């Protein structure tokens, strides 16, 4: 029998196609192809997407530094610098940086990265200097395998005068016209600078600003504004956010002070909203917007919130509802079923709670027989049925009273998903089941036979 040698047809493809393939990978993986053969040695230097968010690399750095909270900044900086120095492309579709900036000594590197991205007419710019994908907090694992809150950097990165001048120059204005997405985390920007991007980036569809101490007043407005996604979160100095965006569909406003005014003057296409429970925004939102929402996320802070649902009109189009928050004591969301019942077409409900103690208490204190739980709430909320709810998800914690309520009142309920991992777990952090999360698997025998239980991970 003849020996057949497999032909490497991929390497025979034109350079343009190979570059497009490598652009689908993160930059660490793309650069790793240089060892395949001489044909691949320099292909990666022409990729159009510079994505330095690599969970595998971050996990390796984390393990090497023996620290679950911070990654070794110098190693990450060197990796990005080497890639940029060797990059041959004249333009880039994406530039994404993700690391925890620990000191001022790296500011010149970030200045250079920002400038390179602008000069190469970047389309999607994502600068995350907080080292976390979380909206609210940086977290580390504690002894029970969940997380605890740790502080953000004392000083956030601020654009230098050199970078600021580049963005404002005629050359810079021509470069940023290609921008479709802008995401800045732990980057101090003023309202004037953000409005500069909005005014001079006609293709901008997504804008995200999180953890900016210099943002005081921001006007997101314009009859020709293409913006579809807007997030302004964790900006402690923000006083007024004024929105007039005819194409806006997704709005996230989390972690703002109570006195912050979020004014939605015009957003006829708004369908997805994420806001704080304790803020004034919900009460100030015109009633017409409630009827057009399809997805709503309410974020809770149990240290500040009064645990009672607000008086809101009926959500006639709401299909997805999420409750999310940090829980220090054991609470039940049973009182919030009035909001759930005012959503007649609700299809999915998600509860995301960071509360390892709550899981353990509720497991230890729940009755051994499921009928005992049923009797505790049997007399409540019997007048209305949930006729469309099919999927209920619990992340990090389970509210057993709410679970029983859904089993009683959600007629078409098909699936209950229990994700034992805390909402704060990053992609590169490993999760090991503890006694609390393993005990959750005992739920299967307590659910109605037609309901499927899915356990993650």
N, C-alpha and C positions, 0 to 999 in steps of 0.2 A: 504494500500500500504506500502510495506516495505521501510524503510529508508536506502538508499544506501550511504555508505561512500566512497568517492573517494580514490582510492588507490594511494599512492605516489610511482610510479614506478621508477621515476628518482633517488630517494634516495637509491634504491636497486641496482643501477648500481655499478660495481667495482670502487675502488678508482681511478685507472688509467684513466678511462673514465671521471669521475667527474673532475679530475684535468685538463684533456684536455679541457673540456667544460669551466671551469673557466679561463683557460689560454686565451680564446678568448675575455675575458672582460678586461677592464683596472683594475689596482690593487685596486682602491678604490671600484669599484663594486664587485670585487672578494672577498675582505675582508668583505664586507657587508653581505655575505651569512652566516657568522658565527652565526647569530641570528636565522636562520631558524629552526634548531634543533640540538641536540647533534651530530647527524650523520654528520652535516655540520660544526661543530664548528672549526675543524682544517684542513679541506680539502684545504682551500685557502692557507695555509702555504706551500703547495707543488707545487704550480703553477710554470710553466716553463717560463711564460712571465711576466716580471715585468715592466708594462707600467704605468707610473705615469702622463701621459697626460690625464687628466679628465676635459673636458669642464664644466661639471656640478659643479665639485668641485672648479674650478677656478672662475666660475661665483659667487658661494657662497662666496668665499674668497674676491672677488672683491667688492661685495655688502657690506660685513661686514666691509671692510676697507674704504668704501666710497671713493674709488679712482679708476678711470677707467684706469689708466696707469700702476700701480704696483699692484702686489698681495702681501699679507703679507708673506714675506719670511720665518719667523720663524715657522709659522704654517705649511707651505709646507715642510720645513726641518724636523720637528718633525714627520710628516706623513710618509715620506720616511724612516726615521730612524727606526721607530717602525716596519714598514713592513719588512725591511731588518733583523732586530734583531730576528724576529719571523719566518723568512723564513727557511724552512727545506730542500728545494731541493738542490741537489749536483751540478746541472748544470742548466743553463737558456738559453732559445732560444732568449729572447729579454730583453734589459734593456733600458728603455726610460725615461729620466728626462726632465721636462719642467718647468722652473721658471725663474724669473728675479733676478739675484744675485746682491744684493745691497751693499755688503761689504766684507772685508777680513775675518770677523769672521766666515764665513761659509765655508772657503776653506778646512778646515780639514774634514768636512762632505763630500764634493765633492770628496776629495782624497779617502775617505773610500768607497764611492759608486763606483768609478772607479776601485778600487782594488778588490772589491767584484765581480764586473762584470767580470773582467779578470780571477780571481781565479775560477769562476764557468763556465769558457769556454763559454762565451757569444757568440751568433751567430750574433745578430743584436744589435749594441750599438749606441744609439742616446742621446747625451748630449747637450741640448739646454739651455743655461744660459742667453739668451736674452729675454725670456718671450714672444716671438713672432714667429709666423710661417712665417712671411713675409720675402722675400728675401732682401728687401731694407731698411725698416725703422720700428721703433716702433711708434705706433700712438695712439692718443686718440681722442675721439669724441669732436667736438666743438658745438657751439650753433645751427648749422643748421643740426645736425645729421650726418655729415660726419666726416672727420678726419683731424688732423693737425700733423705735424712732431715734435717729441720730441727726445732728444738725447739718445744714448745707454749708458751703464755703462762706467764710466771713466776708470775703470780697468777691464780687462778681466781675467778670471781664467787661471792660468798656472799650468801644472802638476808639482807636487812636486818631489824632487829628489827621494823620497821613491817610488812613483808610477813609475817614469821613470826607476828606477833600477829594479822594478818588471817586467816591459815590456821587458827589455833587458836581464833579467836572463834566464837561460835554462828552468826553470819552467814556466816563463812567455811566452817564445817562444812556448812551447808546448800547452799552454792555448789559445793563440791568433790564432792558426792554424784553429780553428773552425769558426773564424770571417768571415761572408759573407757580412755584411753591417756596415759601420762606418760613423757616422754623428756627426760633432763637430761644434757647433755654440757658438760664444763668448768664445772660448777656444783658448788660445795662443799655437800654435804648430809650430815647425820649419819644414823646408823642410826635414831635416835629419830624424826627427821622422816619418813624413808621409811616406817617402820612406822606413823606417824600416817596417812599416805595410805592404806596398805594396810587399816588398821582402819576408816577412815571413808569409803572410796570403794567401796561395795558392787558397783559395775558395772565396776571396774577390770579390764581384760583384758590390757593390755600395760604392762610396766614396764621402763624402760631407764635405767641410771645408768652413765655412763662418765666417767673422769677426775675423780674426786672425792677430794680428799686428806683430807677429814674423815670419810669412811666407814671405821669401824673394825670394828664388829660389826653384823651385819644378820640378823634373823630374819624369813623370809618364810614365815609359818605361819598356819594357820587352817582348820578343817574346812569352813567355808562360803566359803573364798577362791575367787573366780571366775577368778583369774589364769591365763592360758593361755600367755603369752610373758614370759620373764624374761631380761634381760641385765644382768650386773654385770661390767664390764670396766675395765681400766686404773685400778684404785683401789689405789694403792701401800700404803695403810695398813690395808687390810682383813685382819683376822685370821681371822674366822669368818663363813661364810655358811651359815645353817641353813635348810633348805628342807623344808617340809611343805605341799605344794600339790596337792590331789587332782585339779585340772583342768589342771595344767601340762603343756603339750605341747612347748614350745620353750624350750631353756635354752642361753644363751651365757655362758661364763666365760673371758675372754681377758685376757692381760696382768697376771695376778695374781702376787704373789710366791710363791716355792716353798713357803713355810711356811703359806700361806693354806689353811685347812681349809674345803672345800666339802662339806657333809654333806647328802645327799639322804635324808631319813628316809621320805618318802612322796611318790611321784610316779607313780602307776600308769598315767597316760596319756602319759608322756614318750616322744616318738618322734623328736625332732630335737635333736641335741646338738652344740655347738661348744666345744672346749676346747683348752688348750695341751698339746702333746706332753710337755713336761718336767714338768708339774705332777703332784701326787699324786692328783688327782681320779680318773683312770681306774682306778688300782689300788685305790682305796677304794670305787668304785662297786659296789654289790651285783651279782652275776652275773645276776640276773633281768632287770636293765635292759638288758643287752646284747642279749638275745633280742627285746626289743620295739622297739629303735631301727630307724627307717626311713631316717634321714639322719644322717651323722656328718661333722663337719669337724674335722680335726686341724691345729693351727697350730704351725709349727716355728720355732725360733730356732737357727740352725746354730752360733752362737757358744757356746751353752750346752747344746744337746741332744747326747746320745750317739746316734749314727746307727744305732739298732737298734730293731726293733719290740718292743713289750712283749708279755708273755705274756697274751693275752686269749682269752676263750672265743669260740665261733663266733657270728657275727652272723646269725642265722637269718632275720631280716626286713629286713636292710639293703638299700636300693635305691639310695641316693645316697651316694657317698663323695667327700670333698674333702680334698686336702692343700694347705695354704697357708703361706707364710712368706717371710722375707727371706733371700736367699741371697748370701753374700759369696764363696764359692768354688764350684767345680764339684762337684756331688754328683749321685748317681743314686739314685732311689727303688726300684731293682730289688730291694733287700733287703726292701722292704716289701710285696712281692707275697704274702708269707705271710698278711698281714692281708687283702689283697684276695681271696685264695683262700678265706679263712674266711668269706666273704660270698657264699654260693651263689646268691643271688637279686639280686645287684648289677646295676643297669641303667645307671647313669651314673657316670663317674669324672671328676673335675676336678682339675687341678694348677694352682695359682696361685702364681707365683714372681716376686718383684721382683728381677731379676738381669740387667741388660743385658749385663754381661761374660760371664755364663754362656751366653747365646744366641750371642754372637760366638764364644766358644771352641768350643762344641759344633758350630757350623756349620763352622768352619775345620778342626776336627780329625776330623770324621766321615769315614769311608771313602767314596770316590766311588761304590762299588758297594754297593747295599743288602744283597747276600748276605754281604758281609764283616762287617756288623753282626750279621747273623743267626747267623753261626758263633760269635761271641763269647759268646753266651748260649744256644746251642742245647741244651746239655747240662743246663740248669737248669730247674727247675719244669716238668717235662714230665708229671708224674704227675696233674695236675689241670687241668681245662678250665673256662673261664668261660662258662657255658651261657646266661647272660641278659644279659651286658654288650652294650649297643647303641651307646652314645654316649660318646666320650672327648673331653675338652676341655682344651686347654693355654692358659693365660692368662699372657702376659708372657714365658714361657720354655718350651722343650721339653726334656724328658728323653728323648733318642733311644733309649736302652736300654729304657726303659719303653715307649716307643712300639712298638718291635719286639716286645717281649713281648706287648703287647695284640694285635698283628697275628697273632702265632703262636697265642695261647691263647684269645682271645675269639671263639668260633665264630660268634655272631650279629652281630658288630660291623658297624654300618652307616655310622656317621658319625664323623669326626674333625674337631673344631673347633679352629682355631688363631686365638686372639685376640692380635694383635700388641701391643695396647695394654697398658701395665703396670696391675696391679690398683689402683695408687694414683692413677690419672688421674681427676680430678674431671669432672663432666658439662660444665662450662663451659670446660674447658681443651682446646685443640685438639691433636691428635696428628698428627705428620707422620712418614711412614715413613722409616726410615733404611736403610742397607745391610743391617744384620742382619735387620730384619723383612722386607725384600723378598726376601732369600735363602730365607726359610722357604717361599716359594711353590714352590721346587724339590721339595718333598716329594711333590707329586702323582704324579710318575712312579715313586715308590718304594713306593707303597702297593698292597695287593691290589686287583684290579679291582672287587670288589664294595663297596669302602669309598669313601664319598663324602668329599671334603675340602672344608671350608668355611673360608675365610680372612676374618677380620675385622680392621680395618674394610675 
